[in-house]
Amino acid sequence: MCRVADGAGCDRENKCAFNAVGSDGSSTEGILATENVIYSDQKFSNLMFGCVHGSSKGFGVFGLDMSKESFVNQYENLTRGRFSYCLPSLKNGDAITTVKFGDNANVLGDYTPIKVGKEGNAYNVNLLDISVGNERLNVKAGSFEMDQNGNGGTIIDAGTMISFLTQPVYDALVSKLNKTVQLAPSQPQQSQLSFCFKGTQKDLIAPKIPDLTFHFEGLNVTVPAFNVFVPVNEETVCLAILPSADVAVFGGVLQQGLNLGFDVKEMRAYMKSTDCGKV
């Protein structure tokens, strides 16, 4: 097991220890093990999973990337390399997220091709530009592309709640939002998020804060203000996007109210705005 799992190796007690690092730099460590799992009428024999002993996020992760250890590939005969999920709005605190596999997965409609980057297990896609309201940023061509060594690009990652943009694109977005957001600037004392305004959850609507449209290769995805800004206290909302040195990340907050489907065999990622309670 340790021989096939990325980032794993035998520790002093001859147990298979792992340390997984997320696209946001968070880490999860523990011991790899196997177990027989029964879910509904399906039995999974010798399912490889991690017993988490420590996590910077405070919880474990259900692995659905393209690695051979992910559930998608461990049980390819069931998943057929396809799965989908829909993250409900954070406003619905008791909402449930359902992950669907195989023939039940919602992998329909427009899609963007999945690219293979240096971190070959991630869902890396080609983001072309971003619009604030109806105005494009018109970022420099290639701003989101991977280089010839597979570095950079844009990763879709629901396990990373905050999204990331490379510094030049982030600066262009902040500059445009400064001109369009109809709220007073603010700077909270304790928050990793730095671009903020005076407001509450009720202010997270257009035209006070414009929608954003992400222009992917073959696919446009428009998200409302509630997906872009988050309340950090009772009187402040902040942009749920931070600058990055190299890679962009389309994270969980941006994914609210979107059905995301992945077809690993065809290397396609599907995204569509929907009512998560009905899929």
N, C-alpha and C positions, 0 to 999 in steps of 0.2 A: 504493500500500500504506500509506504513512504517513497518507494522508488518511482511511482507514477504521479504523485501529488506535487504540484509546484509549491515551492516555499516551505516544504516539510523535510524533516530529518530526524534521526534518532537522538533522543536526549540521553542524559546520564543514566536514567532508569530503563533505557532501551524501549522507551515509548515513542510513538511517532508524533513529534511536536510540530506545530505549524505557527506561522505568523503571517497573516494576510493583511495587506495594506490597500486601502481604498483609494479612489481617484481624488478624494479630498485630503489625503494624508492620514486619515484615521487608521487605527490598527486593531486587529482582533487576534488573540493568541489562545492556544489551548492544545488539546491532544486529539489526533484523528482516531476514529474508531469505526466499526461497522455494526449494523444492527438490522434485524428484520422488522419492517414497519408495515402495518396494515392501515390503510386509509379507505373508508367506504368499502367497496368490494374488491379493492386492489391490494395485493400483497407485494411488497418490495423486499427482495432478499439481498442481504449483504449490502445495504445502502451505506455508502461512505459518508460520514458526517463529522463535524468538529464539535467536541465538548469544550465550550468556551470557558477559559479560566480568567480572562481579562480582556476588556474592550474599552477603547477610548470613547466609544459611543454609549456604552452601558447596556448593550444588548447584542444578540447574535445576528447573523445575516443568512438569509436563504439564498444560496448561490445559484444564479440563473444566467451566468455569463457563458462564454463559449469554451471554457476550459473542460478538459475531460472529466474533472471531478464534479462539475455542476450537475444538478438534478436533470437538466435537459439532456445531457449526454450520457449520464449513467443509465438512464432508462429511455434510450432513444426509441426502443420498440413501442413504448407507450406515448412518448411526446412527439415522435416523428420530427424532432428538431424544431417544433413550433410551440409557442406559448404566448399568452396575452394577459394583460392586467389593466385595471382602471383604478387610479388613485382618486378617491372621493375628496371633496373639499375639506380643508382643515376646520371649516366652520361646523361640519358634522362630526363632532367628537366621537360619537358611537358608531360611525359608519364602518362597514367591513369591506376590505379589499379581497376580491376573489381572483385567484390565478387559474387560468384555463390552459390545458395542454392538448396537443395533438389535434384531432378533428374538431374539438370543442373550442379551440383557440380562435379569437376574432382577428384574423389576418386578412382583412378585406380592404378594398379601396386603394387610395394613393399610397405610395411607399417611397422610401429613399434607400439607395443601396448601402449596405454595410461594408465598410472598408477594414482591411487588416492592417493594424498599426504595429508599432514596436511592442506595445502591450497587447499581444495578439488575442487575448481573451475578452477584451472590452468591445462594446458595440460602438464602433467609431463610424461616424457618418460625415457627410460633406455639407456643412453649413455655409451658405453663400453670403448672406446679408441679414440685417435686422431692420424692421420698420418700427418707428414710434408713431402710433396713430397711422396716418397715411403717408408719412414721410420716411423714406429710406435713409439709413445712415450712409449708404454708398461707401462702405469700407473698402480699403485697398484690396484689389483682386488677390486671392490667395491667402488672405488673413487667417482663414480657418483651416487651410489645407495642411496635410502632413508633409514633412520634408522627405527627401529621398531615403532617409534612414528610418522612416516610420514614426518620427517624433511629431507631437502636436496633434492637430485634428480636433474633432468635437465628439465627446463621449456621451451617450445616453446612459444615465445612472440613477435609478430610483433610490439607491442606498445612500446617495449623497443628497441631502435636502437642499443645501445652498448650491446655487449654480456658479459657474466661473466663466469669465471671458478673458482673453489675453489683454494685457494692459492697454494697448492702443485702441482696441475695440471697446473695452470698458470705459475708457476716457471719452470716446465719441458718444457712447450711450448716455453717460452721465451729463455731458454737455447738452445733449438734446433734451433730456428730461428736465434739466434746470430751466429750460426755456418754455416747457410745456406743462409741468406739474403746477396745479393751482392751489398749492398749500405753502405755508411758511416753512423755511428751512429750520432744522433742529439738529442738535448733536447730543445723543444720549451719553451718559457717563460710563455705563458698563454695557457694551455691546460690541461684538466683532464686526458688526455691520456699520458702515461709516457714512453712507449717503442716505440721509434721513429727513423727514418732514414732521411738522406738528399735525397730528391727525389720529383718528381711530379706525377701527375696522370698517365703520360706516362710510369712511371717506375713500375706501378702496374701490372706486367706481369711476368710469369715464363720465364727464370730461375732466374731473379733478385730477385723475391720473390716467393717461392714455393706455390703450391696449398696445401690446407688442406683437409683431408678427415675425416669426423666424422662417426665413426662406432657405429651406433645404433643397438639395438637388432632387427635383421631381416632386416636391411637396412643400406647401406653405402651412404653417401652424400658427394660428392667432390665439393668444392667451390674454385674459382680462387682467385688470390691475391687481385683483386679489391673488393672482399667481406670481406677481412681480414684486409686490411689497408685502411685508409682514409686520404686525404690531410687535414692538419690543417692550412696551410698557403701556400704561393707560392713556398716554397722550402722544405717542411717537410711533410712526411707521417708517420702516427702512427698506431699502432695495435689497432683495434676497439674492443678490449677485455680487460676487467679489472678483477682483482682478487676479489673474494667474500669470505665471511666468511663461508657460508654454501651451498647455492643453486647455481647451474649453470643455465645460461640463454642463449638460442640460439636465438639471437635477430635479429632485422630487417636488419641490414647491411649484416649479414651472409646469410640472406634469399633472397638477390637479385637474380633474374633469376631462382628462384625455384617455382614450383607449389606446394603449400601446401594444402592438403585436410584433412578434419577431419570428422570422423563418430562417433558421440557421443554415439549412441546406441550400436555400435559394439566396441567402445573404441579403435579406430585405427587412427593413424596419418600417412598420406602419404606425401612423399617428392620426387620430381623429377626435375632435371634440365631441363629447357624448355625455349622457346622464349615466353615471357609473352605477346607479341603483337599478338600471334596466338592462345591464349587459352581464 
